[in-house]
Each structure stands twice: as C-alpha cells, then as structure tokens.
Amino acid sequence: MKCLEEGKEMYALAKEIFPICRSITGNGVRETFAVLMKYMPDIKLSEVPTGTPAFDWTVPKEWNIEEAFLENEQGERIIDFKENNLHVVGYSTPVDAFLSLEELKPHLYSLKDQPEVIPYVTSYYKERWGFCLPHRQLMSLKEGTYHAVIRSTLQDGSMTYGEMYFPGETRQEIFFSSYVCHPSMGNNECSGQALIIWLARYIAAMKKRRYSYRLVLAPETIGAITYLSRHLKELQENVVAGFNLTCVGDDRDYSIVHSRYGDTYADKVLTNVLRYQKPDFAEYPYIKRGSDERQYQAPGVDIPLVCFCRSKYHLYPEYHTSADDLNLISPEGLAGSYDVMTQCIEAIEKNAVYRVTCLCEPQLGKRGLVPTMSSKETYQETLALKDILAYADGTNDLIEISNIIDQPVSIITGVIDKLLSCGLVEKIQE
C-alpha cells in the first residue's frame, strides 16, 4: 500500500501520545508537545495567559490533575483515573468527600445506549466535578458510603498552542489545523496530531515550495479562536486553501465537511482528490460542522477551509468514548489520510491554467508523443493526452481539466510537462 511506511510511523507516534491526559490547558498539553517536538522540532509554542480576551471568549483557568478515584465502603477502588483518564469529567474541581449513593449519582456519567464504554465528558466553563463510567457498572453500584477523591487544580496559568511555518516562493499560504485537547482517544485526538506532524515533515523536505505553509495545533474551539484573534488579518490576506484535520486514523470511510458555501479552492481540491481515492466518499454540508471549521469559516473570518475526516466525528459509534482507542485506528487508515493530504499539496503546488499554442489538432507523432502506428490499443493510450489538449484552452486549470476528462491531476501534470517541453502548451496563469 502506498504510504504504508509513513502510516506505521504515524501509528507509533499516536501510540506514544495516547496515554497522556490532555485538556484545553495544562501540563498534559505541554507533555504532548514535548513528544511531538521530538518528531518535528520546528514547532513554535505559545502560552496565552488566563484571562486573555479572544473575540467573544476568554482564555480559562489552567486545569491539572494528579489523581482521582472512587472507593466503596470496603476501600476497593471501583474507579481509578490511573486506569483510564476518561474516568474523570474534564476540568473537574477538586473533591475529597464521603457520599451516599444517592448523593454521588448526580456526579456520575454514563451512556445508557452504550453500557460497556466510558463516555468522554467535560465541563470547561462551569465548575463541577464528576466521574465517568460504563452504564453497566453504574447500574451495579450498591447502596452505601463512597469515598470520592479528585486531586486537581484550577488556577490562573496559560493555554498552550503550537504552530509551524514553512516559507515558499510566495506569501500565499496553504493552512492545516488540528487540535491538542482530548485525553486518551485514538481517532478523535491522536490521529490528527500524527498526521499534522507527518505533513510538516513532508513539507519541510520539499525541494521547492511554490506556496508557504502554516500548520497549527491548538486546543479545539478556544485555541482556534485565540489563534484567529492574533493572526486573523494575515490569514485572511494569505491563505489560499485550508484543511482542518480530525478523526483521520480509521479505515472505514473518507469524508469532507464543506465550507460554508462549498465554493472555496479547498472544496475544489479535496473533492477532486477524494474522487480518485474513494469514489463513494462522504460529503457533508457546513451545517453538519462540528470541529474547528466552525471557527475558521465563521462569518467575518471566512478562511477558505474545509474539514477532512475518515469516519466523521459524531457519526461513528466509538466517538467520544473509551472505545475510540488504538484498536480503532490503524497504520493503513493513517496512511490513507496522509496520501490524500499529500495529493492535495501536490495538486495545489502544480495547478495552473494552460493554453494550446497551435491551431487545430497538433501533429503528435512527429514530436514523439504518440506511436507512429495506430491501433485500437494505442488510441486508448493517447486519449488522455488528446483530452488534455482539448481542454487546455486557457479557461480551465488542471483540477477542472481533471474533473472534465476523469483523470487524476497526478496523471495530467506528467502529460503537461511533456507538452510544455514540446512547446504545445503555455502556462498563462498560476
């Protein structure tokens, strides 16, 4: 499989960061970046202090947690944060209390429809505490006194985000984003970070970059909003196409969540690439948004951006539960996402408008572009070349030609290079 080696390496990174307890702030985020920077030292970190305004939002207090458990009357730990960090409601305030089952139950969260999994629950902007557990376990709790302990802190600190910038021949940018804010979930958290890092490595290794590239890893929602509050003008002036990456590690589907009106360059590029990667890929309108495309495509912001997923968030059953583990993602799934995104980069880098330089159909044989003997087989082999010439009329770029003649951009660019060398086409617009 193409890109499988990269997929294996991305999976190894996902496995390394999976156990870390992350939230929208705190040491778990910093610990994660410390791992990511081993693979990509070019990450530039920023710390934004608690209380910093970001449009209509404010950076919250910093949350950290050391330990959490729930014990029964026999002193047995029936819930332990050390066993799974989803057991604690994100941003839980500290507690050390003995409670009856009736008093405890308002602080317990489960999923009736998925009784075997631990749900992912957060309370970022309202102070409360709680534990998450499988509904089967919740129903088995007996009357008695329980000891609830959460050793956490919620105090002034900062929020951490990271960015990478690779300059090209022009200040026009291609933008990638994902997030660092969820605890141990494979597809919904670790896969996006792994893909961003490997794309950064790919971009850094490019011998020539027509465009500049910006890649951002920030806590979802508040991180993206804060980043936009600091960089809105330059993003609006420079970004040509943007891609938010989330849930990119499974191997079930390929999905695009379109921009607000579905008409950006990013919509055009990703739709074209997915058409050849998996023709029955899933398409969703902006009203089905749910990740940071909400922020980058908000009215007045309008960064030309789409969201790329494998199985779309909210729709796969393991989403936001303990079942979203390292078994859900795979090297093959990550490799497929890497392949799609690198194809998007190559398509954007090579895209341009071309025009045929001669009138009527050119004589291809004398230029060595087609066999000098014609047969049914050779006709089919040269049809793509002739189709490209038919639509290289100065009005279509390569992606539009790809859509018309049903050939991948990667095939078309190779043919265009031959036609350029023969002088049969000329580039008239980047």
Secondary structure, DSSP 4 states (H G I P E B T S, - for coil): -TTHHHHHHHHHHHHHHTTS---SSSHHHHHHHHHHHHH-TTPEEEEEETT-EETTEE---EEEEEEEEEE-TT--EEEETTT-GGGB-BTPPPEEEEEEHHHHGGGEE--TTSTTSPBP-B-SSS----EE--HHHHHHPPSSEEEEEEEEEEES-EEEEEEEEE--SSS-EEEEEEE---SS-IIIIIHHHHHHHHHHHHHHT-S--SSEEEEEEE-TTHHHHHHHHHHHHHHHHHEEEEEEE-S-S-SS--EEE--SSS-SHHHHHHHHHHHHH-TT-EEE-GGG--STHHHHTSTTT---EEEEESSPTTTSTTTTBTTSSTTT--HHHHHHHHHHHHHHHHHHHH--EEEE-SSSS---GGGTSS-SS--HHHHHHHHHHHHHHHH-EEEEEHHHHHHHHT--HHHHHHHHHHHHHHTSEEEEE-
